Structures are given as structure tokens and as C-alpha cells.
Amino acid sequence: MKRKHGLRLAAIVTVAAMLSTGCSLFDKKEGAASIDPPPAGADAMMVNAGVSANAETGRQVTLYFKDPKGLVAPVSVYVPKTVEVARKSLEYMVDGGPGSTVIPAGFQALLPQGTVIKGIDIKADNKLAIVDFSKEFNNYNAQDERKLVEAVVWTLTELDNVDKVSIRVEGKDLKEMALGKTPLDKEISRAMGINLEFASGLNLGQAVPVTLYFQNQTQDQYSYYVPVTRMVQRTDDLAKAAVQQLIKGPDDSKGLAASIASDLELIQVQLSEDNSVVTANFNDKLLGADKLVPASAAQALILTLTETTGASKVQLLVNGQAKVAGSDKTSYAKPVAAPVHINPTAM
């Protein structure tokens, strides 16, 4: 997964404007019961694609679908090798399309059935993807309006040459979504957030976004990470705010599971001068009984910090010491990057 998109303060303006219009951009997500933590051995499955028979004939991509709890979540699958990766990615996200056979049970495609990707023009100069959909694009469920936009934008911005997205239908620029009138008159980036939620008592005029990664699993024991953009009190230290919110844990109504202990203490978090590395120092509560960092905790921290800050790597420390290893045999003695693809399927 690409980790160069740190969320920007411009998202606050978008949030406030869309709330004032009363559009469906921030529709309430379905409530759900709490889940048990993923089973032992699931950590590596969520972050390492491994060797697949499809790897020889296909290319792995990360696509976004609606999960069983109604949240937008990434799923990494193999698609046939092609030079038109963006087009193929979107084709796999059409309801009833080829992606329906490779996504986990309970996941749903958000692009309406019959939608055709009529064209994709990627402007290399400003990393803008202009996508032209057929008229079937407008045949979505009203409650899924924002989720549909999130899925398209977050999927395309997984590609190294795309940072922003512009949507057209039948060759015409789409200024707003058809049903809830979500405004699309500006190019859209990951600054829009994903699975948005708001801290209690928050003043939107004094808010900033942090994107956190929590865990979920299906009835078939498919374990995966879910990104959640939480609007919190304005701060100049987004890295610290992100870790604090990750420790606070998920909103109970979403039915997600925390990846790190609620009594974990953050000693210090700091961005390098060139903003390429985040160093996060914790007390020994980061370690399990085996004195190793649980793989799920490490990955949640790395995914959260790279997505929120835009840094490319994370250095994990325990009481100032870099000699840290994960339960999946990963060494954290040096800064590590987030996985290119998360939530791989077995297909």
C-alpha cells in the first residue's frame, strides 16, 4: 500500500462544507456487535501476501470494497497482468464483475452492476486520474454514496502515479453525486478520509484528521485491517495524536478490534527533518509475554503513522531501544516501511 498521502488540513474545509449542505457524505455507519481478536497466526496472513499461483500470471493490486459491517476496507487480490492497471482495478470493483469471485465472503463491490470504465486518463504532471464511467455508475444505493467515492479514490491512489481523482460520467465532468449531491467539483484525494468519524464534543473548526488502522474478521475467519479517519482536536503533532487515538481504540459501535493494548504508553514520537521517518518510542507494554511485538500491533502502528503523516518508514523503539523483534520474525531494529499490499486473499 502506498504511504505517501498524509492527510492534510484541507480535509477540515471539505468536512465543514459538506456537513453544512446536509449531504450524505457522512451518513451513519451500521452498528455492530464487538468481535473477538483475530485468531493466533492471523497476523502474518493480513500483511504478507506470500507466494500465490496467481503471482506468475497476474499482478497484485489493493482494491476497496464494503465489508460485512458496512465499512470500506482494502482487499489485495491478483488481477491479470496488464499495462492498464487502473482500469483493471476498477473493473474488479464492479458488482457482478470478475472481482466478485475473489473477494472474501461478506464483502460487496460498490461500483453498480453494469458499470463500464469508458476511459482513464492519468495526467503524469500532477498525478491526476480522470475516470470516465458509463451511466450505470449512478445506479448506486443512496446510503452507499460516500462509500462509493471512497472506494474509487482510495483504490486509484494506491497507484504510485496517482494522488488525485476526477470523476466523469458519459464523458461529462461530474460536479456532484446523483443522489445525495456529494460535491465533486474539485479533484479528490485521500484528504477526504475514509470511514469518517468524529471525536465527542469536537468543534469542526478546530479539527484535524488522523487515519487509524483497526482489525476485523469475517465469519470465515478472514482477518483484515480497516482504516478509519477520525477527526480530532487540532494539533501540530499529528503523529502523536494518531498514536493516542490508536491506543484509545475503535468506536464501540463499529465492532472493530484494537490491535494494541489500551495501557500502552507513548514515550515520544518524532518525525525526521525530511519527514521520511517517524520514530515512535513506547514502554514495554508494546511487548507480549514472549518479549516480542505482536505483529498486528506493529502493523497497526506502521500503517497508521505512515498514512497519517505521509512518512515512508517507521522506527519502533521500546524504552529507547531499537533491538525490537516482532512475533512474525520481523526485525524492527531499523526503520521499516508499511506493506505494499495488506489484507491479501487466498485467491
DRENDO-1510 file (C-alpha; in Angstrom, 1 decimal, always signed):
<recs>
REC; n; res; u; v; w
REC; 1; MET; +0.0; +0.0; +0.0 .
REC; 2; LYS; +1.3; +3.4; -0.9 .
REC; 3; ARG; +2.1; +5.5; +2.1 .
REC; 4; LYS; +2.8; +9.0; +0.8 .
REC; 5; HIS; -0.5; +10.6; +1.2 .
REC; 6; GLY; -0.5; +12.0; +4.8 .
REC; 7; LEU; -3.9; +13.6; +5.4 .
REC; 8; ARG; -3.9; +17.4; +5.0 .
REC; 9; LEU; -5.7; +20.2; +6.9 .
REC; 10; ALA; -7.7; +20.9; +3.8 .
REC; 11; ALA; -9.9; +18.0; +4.8 .
REC; 12; ILE; -11.4; +20.2; +7.5 .
REC; 13; VAL; -12.7; +22.6; +5.0 .
REC; 14; THR; -14.2; +19.8; +3.0 .
REC; 15; VAL; -15.8; +18.2; +6.1 .
REC; 16; ALA; -17.3; +21.5; +7.3 .
REC; 17; ALA; -18.7; +22.4; +3.8 .
REC; 18; MET; -20.3; +19.0; +3.2 .
REC; 19; LEU; -21.8; +18.9; +6.7 .
REC; 20; SER; -23.4; +22.3; +6.1 .
REC; 21; THR; -25.0; +21.1; +2.9 .
REC; 22; GLY; -26.6; +18.2; +4.7 .
REC; 23; CYS; -25.4; +15.8; +2.0 .
REC; 24; SER; -24.9; +12.0; +2.6 .
REC; 25; LEU; -21.1; +12.2; +2.8 .
REC; 26; PHE; -21.2; +11.5; +6.5 .
REC; 27; ASP; -24.0; +9.0; +6.7 .
REC; 28; LYS; -24.1; +6.9; +9.9 .
REC; 29; LYS; -22.4; +3.5; +9.6 .
REC; 30; GLU; -24.3; +0.4; +10.6 .
REC; 31; GLY; -24.0; -0.6; +14.2 .
REC; 32; ALA; -22.3; -3.9; +15.0 .
REC; 33; ALA; -21.5; -6.1; +18.0 .
REC; 34; SER; -18.0; -6.4; +19.3 .
REC; 35; ILE; -15.7; -9.1; +17.8 .
REC; 36; ASP; -13.1; -11.3; +19.3 .
REC; 37; PRO; -9.5; -10.5; +18.4 .
REC; 38; PRO; -8.2; -12.3; +15.3 .
REC; 39; PRO; -7.1; -15.9; +15.9 .
REC; 40; ALA; -3.5; -16.8; +16.6 .
REC; 41; GLY; -1.5; -16.9; +13.4 .
REC; 42; ALA; -3.7; -14.5; +11.6 .
REC; 43; ASP; -1.3; -11.6; +11.9 .
REC; 44; ALA; +1.1; -12.7; +9.1 .
REC; 45; MET; -1.9; -13.5; +6.9 .
REC; 46; MET; -3.1; -10.0; +7.0 .
REC; 47; VAL; +0.1; -8.3; +5.9 .
REC; 48; ASN; +2.0; -10.8; +3.9 .
REC; 49; ALA; +0.7; -11.9; +0.5 .
REC; 50; GLY; +3.1; -14.8; +0.3 .
REC; 51; VAL; +3.6; -16.8; -2.9 .
REC; 52; SER; +0.5; -17.5; -4.9 .
REC; 53; ALA; -0.1; -19.4; -8.1 .
REC; 54; ASN; -1.6; -16.2; -9.4 .
REC; 55; ALA; +1.7; -14.3; -8.9 .
REC; 56; GLU; +3.1; -15.8; -12.1 .
REC; 57; THR; +0.3; -14.8; -14.3 .
REC; 58; GLY; -1.2; -11.8; -12.5 .
REC; 59; ARG; -0.4; -8.6; -10.7 .
REC; 60; GLN; -1.4; -7.9; -7.1 .
REC; 61; VAL; -3.5; -4.8; -6.5 .
REC; 62; THR; -5.3; -3.4; -3.5 .
REC; 63; LEU; -8.9; -2.6; -4.1 .
REC; 64; TYR; -11.6; -1.2; -1.7 .
REC; 65; PHE; -14.9; -2.9; -1.0 .
REC; 66; LYS; -17.7; -2.7; +1.5 .
REC; 67; ASP; -17.1; -5.1; +4.3 .
REC; 68; PRO; -19.7; -7.1; +6.3 .
REC; 69; LYS; -20.1; -4.3; +8.8 .
REC; 70; GLY; -20.7; -1.7; +6.1 .
REC; 71; LEU; -17.2; -0.1; +6.3 .
REC; 72; VAL; -14.9; +0.5; +3.3 .
REC; 73; ALA; -11.9; -1.8; +3.6 .
REC; 74; PRO; -8.9; -2.8; +1.4 .
REC; 75; VAL; -8.6; -6.2; -0.1 .
REC; 76; SER; -5.5; -7.3; -2.0 .
REC; 77; VAL; -6.1; -9.6; -5.0 .
REC; 78; TYR; -4.4; -10.7; -8.2 .
REC; 79; VAL; -5.7; -9.4; -11.5 .
REC; 80; PRO; -4.5; -10.4; -14.9 .
REC; 81; LYS; -1.2; -8.7; -15.9 .
REC; 82; THR; -1.9; -5.6; -17.9 .
REC; 83; VAL; -0.5; -2.2; -18.7 .
REC; 84; GLU; -3.9; -0.7; -17.8 .
REC; 85; VAL; -3.7; -1.4; -14.1 .
REC; 86; ALA; -6.1; +1.4; -13.1 .
REC; 87; ARG; -8.8; +0.3; -15.5 .
REC; 88; LYS; -8.4; -3.4; -14.5 .
REC; 89; SER; -8.6; -2.4; -10.8 .
REC; 90; LEU; -11.9; -0.6; -11.3 .
REC; 91; GLU; -13.3; -3.4; -13.4 .
REC; 92; TYR; -12.7; -5.8; -10.5 .
REC; 93; MET; -14.7; -3.4; -8.3 .
REC; 94; VAL; -17.9; -3.7; -10.3 .
REC; 95; ASP; -20.8; -5.6; -8.7 .
REC; 96; GLY; -21.1; -8.9; -10.6 .
REC; 97; GLY; -17.7; -8.4; -12.2 .
REC; 98; PRO; -14.6; -10.6; -12.0 .
REC; 99; GLY; -13.7; -9.3; -8.5 .
REC; 100; SER; -16.9; -10.9; -7.1 .
REC; 101; THR; -15.2; -14.3; -7.3 .
REC; 102; VAL; -12.0; -13.4; -5.5 .
REC; 103; ILE; -13.2; -11.2; -2.6 .
REC; 104; PRO; -13.9; -12.7; +0.9 .
REC; 105; ALA; -17.4; -13.8; +1.7 .
REC; 106; GLY; -19.5; -10.9; +3.1 .
REC; 107; PHE; -17.6; -8.2; +1.1 .
REC; 108; GLN; -19.5; -6.3; -1.6 .
REC; 109; ALA; -18.5; -4.4; -4.6 .
REC; 110; LEU; -19.6; -0.7; -4.6 .
REC; 111; LEU; -19.5; +0.1; -8.3 .
REC; 112; PRO; -23.0; -0.7; -9.5 .
REC; 113; GLN; -23.7; -3.7; -11.7 .
REC; 114; GLY; -23.2; -3.0; -15.4 .
REC; 115; THR; -20.8; +0.0; -14.8 .
REC; 116; VAL; -18.3; +0.3; -17.7 .
REC; 117; ILE; -15.0; +2.1; -17.3 .
REC; 118; LYS; -15.1; +4.0; -20.6 .
REC; 119; GLY; -11.7; +5.7; -20.1 .
REC; 120; ILE; -9.0; +6.6; -17.7 .
REC; 121; ASP; -6.6; +9.5; -18.4 .
REC; 122; ILE; -3.7; +9.8; -16.0 .
REC; 123; LYS; -2.0; +13.2; -16.0 .
REC; 124; ALA; +1.5; +12.5; -15.1 .
REC; 125; ASP; +2.4; +16.1; -14.3 .
REC; 126; ASN; +0.1; +16.4; -11.3 .
REC; 127; LYS; -0.7; +12.7; -10.7 .
REC; 128; LEU; -4.4; +13.2; -11.5 .
REC; 129; ALA; -6.5; +10.2; -12.7 .
REC; 130; ILE; -9.6; +11.3; -14.7 .
REC; 131; VAL; -12.0; +8.4; -14.8 .
REC; 132; ASP; -15.0; +8.2; -17.2 .
REC; 133; PHE; -17.8; +5.8; -16.1 .
REC; 134; SER; -20.8; +4.7; -18.0 .
REC; 135; LYS; -24.3; +5.9; -16.9 .
REC; 136; GLU; -24.7; +2.8; -14.7 .
REC; 137; PHE; -22.3; +4.5; -12.3 .
REC; 138; ASN; -25.3; +6.5; -11.0 .
REC; 139; ASN; -27.3; +3.4; -10.1 .
REC; 140; TYR; -25.9; +3.0; -6.6 .
REC; 141; ASN; -27.7; +2.8; -3.3 .
REC; 142; ALA; -28.1; +6.2; -1.7 .
REC; 143; GLN; -26.7; +5.1; +1.6 .
REC; 144; ASP; -23.5; +4.0; -0.1 .
REC; 145; GLU; -22.8; +7.3; -1.9 .
REC; 146; ARG; -19.8; +8.3; +0.2 .
REC; 147; LYS; -18.5; +4.7; +0.4 .
REC; 148; LEU; -18.6; +4.5; -3.4 .
REC; 149; VAL; -16.5; +7.7; -3.7 .
REC; 150; GLU; -14.1; +6.5; -1.0 .
REC; 151; ALA; -13.6; +3.1; -2.7 .
REC; 152; VAL; -12.8; +4.7; -6.1 .
REC; 153; VAL; -10.5; +7.4; -4.7 .
REC; 154; TRP; -8.6; +5.1; -2.3 .
REC; 155; THR; -8.2; +2.4; -4.9 .
REC; 156; LEU; -6.8; +4.6; -7.6 .
REC; 157; THR; -4.5; +6.5; -5.1 .
REC; 158; GLU; -2.9; +3.1; -4.3 .
REC; 159; LEU; -1.1; +3.5; -7.6 .
REC; 160; ASP; +2.3; +5.3; -7.5 .
REC; 161; ASN; +1.3; +7.7; -10.3 .
REC; 162; VAL; -2.0; +8.8; -8.8 .
REC; 163; ASP; -2.6; +11.3; -6.0 .
REC; 164; LYS; -5.9; +12.8; -7.1 .
REC; 165; VAL; -9.0; +11.7; -8.9 .
REC; 166; SER; -11.6; +13.4; -11.0 .
REC; 167; ILE; -14.9; +11.6; -12.0 .
REC; 168; ARG; -16.8; +11.8; -15.2 .
REC; 169; VAL; -20.0; +10.0; -16.4 .
REC; 170; GLU; -20.5; +9.5; -20.1 .
REC; 171; GLY; -17.7; +12.0; -20.8 .
REC; 172; LYS; -19.1; +14.8; -18.7 .
REC; 173; ASP; -17.4; +16.1; -15.5 .
REC; 174; LEU; -19.4; +15.0; -12.5 .
REC; 175; LYS; -20.0; +18.1; -10.3 .
REC; 176; GLU; -21.9; +16.2; -7.7 .
REC; 177; MET; -23.1; +12.7; -7.0 .
REC; 178; ALA; -26.6; +11.9; -8.4 .
REC; 179; LEU; -28.5; +11.1; -5.2 .
REC; 180; GLY; -27.0; +12.7; -2.1 .
REC; 181; LYS; -25.4; +15.5; -4.1 .
REC; 182; THR; -22.0; +15.0; -2.6 .
REC; 183; PRO; -19.9; +17.8; -4.3 .
REC; 184; LEU; -17.3; +16.6; -6.7 .
REC; 185; ASP; -16.4; +19.9; -8.3 .
REC; 186; LYS; -12.8; +19.6; -7.1 .
REC; 187; GLU; -10.2; +16.9; -7.6 .
REC; 188; ILE; -10.5; +14.4; -4.8 .
REC; 189; SER; -7.6; +12.9; -2.8 .
REC; 190; ARG; -7.2; +10.8; +0.3 .
REC; 191; ALA; -7.6; +14.0; +2.3 .
REC; 192; MET; -11.3; +13.2; +2.1 .
REC; 193; GLY; -10.7; +10.5; +4.6 .
REC; 194; ILE; -12.3; +7.0; +4.9 .
REC; 195; ASN; -15.0; +5.6; +7.2 .
REC; 196; LEU; -15.1; +9.1; +8.8 .
REC; 197; GLU; -15.9; +9.5; +12.5 .
REC; 198; PHE; -15.8; +12.4; +14.9 .
REC; 199; ALA; -14.4; +12.7; +18.5 .
REC; 200; SER; -17.0; +13.5; +21.1 .
REC; 201; GLY; -17.7; +17.2; +21.6 .
REC; 202; LEU; -15.5; +18.2; +18.6 .
REC; 203; ASN; -15.6; +21.7; +17.2 .
REC; 204; LEU; -15.1; +21.1; +13.4 .
REC; 205; GLY; -13.4; +24.5; +13.1 .
REC; 206; GLN; -10.7; +23.2; +15.4 .
REC; 207; ALA; -10.3; +19.7; +14.0 .
REC; 208; VAL; -7.7; +17.7; +12.1 .
REC; 209; PRO; -7.9; +14.2; +10.7 .
REC; 210; VAL; -5.9; +11.1; +11.6 .
REC; 211; THR; -6.3; +7.8; +9.9 .
REC; 212; LEU; -6.2; +4.7; +12.2 .
REC; 213; TYR; -6.0; +1.0; +11.4 .
REC; 214; PHE; -8.1; -1.4; +13.4 .
REC; 215; GLN; -8.9; -5.0; +12.9 .
REC; 216; ASN; -11.9; -7.1; +11.9 .
REC; 217; GLN; -12.6; -10.7; +10.8 .
REC; 218; THR; -15.4; -12.4; +8.9 .
REC; 219; GLN; -17.3; -15.4; +10.0 .
REC; 220; ASP; -15.0; -17.4; +7.7 .
REC; 221; GLN; -12.0; -16.2; +9.9 .
REC; 222; TYR; -10.7; -13.9; +7.2 .
REC; 223; SER; -8.7; -11.3; +9.2 .
REC; 224; TYR; -8.1; -7.8; +7.9 .
REC; 225; TYR; -7.3; -4.2; +8.8 .
REC; 226; VAL; -9.9; -1.4; +8.4 .
REC; 227; PRO; -8.8; +2.3; +8.0 .
REC; 228; VAL; -10.8; +4.8; +10.0 .
REC; 229; THR; -10.3; +8.6; +9.6 .
REC; 230; ARG; -11.1; +10.2; +13.0 .
REC; 231; MET; -11.5; +14.0; +13.3 .
REC; 232; VAL; -9.8; +15.1; +16.5 .
REC; 233; GLN; -8.9; +18.3; +18.2 .
REC; 234; ARG; -6.5; +20.5; +16.2 .
REC; 235; THR; -2.8; +19.8; +16.9 .
REC; 236; ASP; +0.5; +20.4; +15.2 .
REC; 237; ASP; +1.7; +16.9; +16.2 .
REC; 238; LEU; -0.4; +14.5; +14.0 .
REC; 239; ALA; +1.9; +11.6; +14.7 .
REC; 240; LYS; +1.3; +11.8; +18.5 .
REC; 241; ALA; -2.4; +12.4; +18.0 .
REC; 242; ALA; -2.7; +9.3; +15.8 .
REC; 243; VAL; -0.9; +7.1; +18.3 .
REC; 244; GLN; -3.0; +8.4; +21.1 .
REC; 245; GLN; -6.2; +7.6; +19.2 .
REC; 246; LEU; -5.0; +4.2; +18.2 .
REC; 247; ILE; -4.4; +3.5; +21.9 .
REC; 248; LYS; -7.8; +4.8; +22.7 .
REC; 249; GLY; -9.2; +2.2; +20.3 .
REC; 250; PRO; -12.1; +1.9; +17.9 .
REC; 251; ASP; -15.6; +3.2; +18.3 .
REC; 252; ASP; -17.6; +0.5; +20.0 .
REC; 253; SER; -20.5; +0.9; +17.5 .
REC; 254; LYS; -18.3; -0.2; +14.6 .
REC; 255; GLY; -17.5; -3.6; +16.0 .
REC; 256; LEU; -13.8; -3.4; +15.3 .
REC; 257; ALA; -10.9; -4.7; +17.4 .
REC; 258; ALA; -8.0; -2.8; +18.8 .
REC; 259; SER; -4.5; -4.0; +17.8 .
REC; 260; ILE; -2.6; -2.6; +20.7 .
REC; 261; ALA; -3.0; -2.6; +24.4 .
REC; 262; SER; -5.1; +0.1; +26.0 .
REC; 263; ASP; -2.5; +0.6; +28.7 .
REC; 264; LEU; +0.4; +1.1; +26.2 .
REC; 265; GLU; +2.3; +4.3; +27.0 .
REC; 266; LEU; +3.8; +6.5; +24.3 .
REC; 267; ILE; +7.1; +8.0; +25.5 .
REC; 268; GLN; +7.9; +10.0; +22.4 .
REC; 269; VAL; +7.1; +10.2; +18.7 .
REC; 270; GLN; +9.1; +12.3; +16.3 .
REC; 271; LEU; +9.4; +13.0; +12.5 .
REC; 272; SER; +12.8; +13.2; +10.9 .
REC; 273; GLU; +13.8; +16.5; +9.5 .
REC; 274; ASP; +12.9; +15.4; +5.9 .
REC; 275; ASN; +9.6; +13.9; +7.2 .
REC; 276; SER; +10.6; +10.5; +5.8 .
REC; 277; VAL; +10.8; +8.5; +9.0 .
REC; 278; VAL; +8.6; +8.5; +12.1 .
REC; 279; THR; +10.3; +7.3; +15.3 .
REC; 280; ALA; +7.9; +6.1; +18.0 .
REC; 281; ASN; +9.2; +5.2; +21.5 .
REC; 282; PHE; +7.0; +3.1; +23.8 .
REC; 283; ASN; +7.2; +1.5; +27.2 .
REC; 284; ASP; +7.5; -2.3; +27.5 .
REC; 285; LYS; +3.7; -2.7; +27.2 .
REC; 286; LEU; +4.3; -2.9; +23.5 .
REC; 287; LEU; +5.8; -6.3; +24.0 .
REC; 288; GLY; +3.9; -9.5; +24.6 .
REC; 289; ALA; +4.7; -12.1; +27.2 .
REC; 290; ASP; +7.3; -13.5; +24.8 .
REC; 291; LYS; +9.1; -10.1; +24.8 .
REC; 292; LEU; +8.2; -9.7; +21.1 .
REC; 293; VAL; +6.0; -7.1; +19.5 .
REC; 294; PRO; +2.7; -8.7; +18.3 .
REC; 295; ALA; +2.7; -8.5; +14.5 .
REC; 296; SER; -0.7; -7.0; +14.5 .
REC; 297; ALA; +0.3; -4.2; +16.9 .
REC; 298; ALA; +3.4; -3.3; +14.9 .
REC; 299; GLN; +1.5; -3.3; +11.6 .
REC; 300; ALA; -1.4; -1.1; +13.0 .
REC; 301; LEU; +1.2; +1.4; +14.2 .
REC; 302; ILE; +3.1; +1.4; +11.0 .
REC; 303; LEU; +0.0; +1.7; +8.8 .
REC; 304; THR; -1.4; +4.4; +11.0 .
REC; 305; LEU; +1.7; +6.5; +11.2 .
REC; 306; THR; +2.6; +6.3; +7.5 .
REC; 307; GLU; -0.9; +7.1; +6.3 .
REC; 308; THR; -1.4; +10.0; +8.7 .
REC; 309; THR; +2.0; +11.7; +8.4 .
REC; 310; GLY; +3.0; +10.8; +4.9 .
REC; 311; ALA; +6.3; +9.4; +6.1 .
REC; 312; SER; +7.6; +6.4; +4.2 .
REC; 313; LYS; +9.0; +4.4; +7.2 .
REC; 314; VAL; +8.6; +3.9; +10.9 .
REC; 315; GLN; +11.2; +3.2; +13.6 .
REC; 316; LEU; +9.8; +1.4; +16.6 .
REC; 317; LEU; +11.6; +1.7; +20.0 .
REC; 318; VAL; +10.9; +0.2; +23.4 .
REC; 319; ASN; +12.3; +2.3; +26.2 .
REC; 320; GLY; +14.6; +3.9; +23.7 .
REC; 321; GLN; +16.0; +0.6; +22.4 .
REC; 322; ALA; +15.8; -0.3; +18.8 .
REC; 323; LYS; +16.6; -4.0; +19.3 .
REC; 324; VAL; +12.9; -5.0; +18.8 .
REC; 325; ALA; +11.6; -8.0; +17.0 .
REC; 326; GLY; +8.0; -9.0; +16.0 .
REC; 327; SER; +6.1; -12.2; +16.7 .
REC; 328; ASP; +6.2; -12.8; +13.0 .
REC; 329; LYS; +10.1; -12.8; +13.0 .
REC; 330; THR; +10.3; -9.2; +11.6 .
REC; 331; SER; +13.2; -7.2; +12.9 .
REC; 332; TYR; +12.3; -3.6; +13.9 .
REC; 333; ALA; +16.0; -2.7; +14.6 .
REC; 334; LYS; +15.8; -0.3; +11.6 .
REC; 335; PRO; +13.0; +1.8; +10.2 .
REC; 336; VAL; +10.5; -0.3; +8.2 .
REC; 337; ALA; +8.0; +0.6; +5.5 .
REC; 338; ALA; +4.4; -0.3; +5.5 .
REC; 339; PRO; +3.5; -3.4; +3.4 .
REC; 340; VAL; +2.8; -2.6; -0.2 .
REC; 341; HIS; -0.4; -4.6; +0.0 .
REC; 342; ILE; -2.5; -5.6; +3.0 .
REC; 343; ASN; -5.4; -7.9; +3.6 .
REC; 344; PRO; -4.5; -10.4; +0.9 .
REC; 345; THR; -7.0; -13.0; -0.1 .
REC; 346; ALA; -6.2; -16.7; -0.7 .
REC; 347; MET; -7.2; -16.4; -4.3 .
</recs>
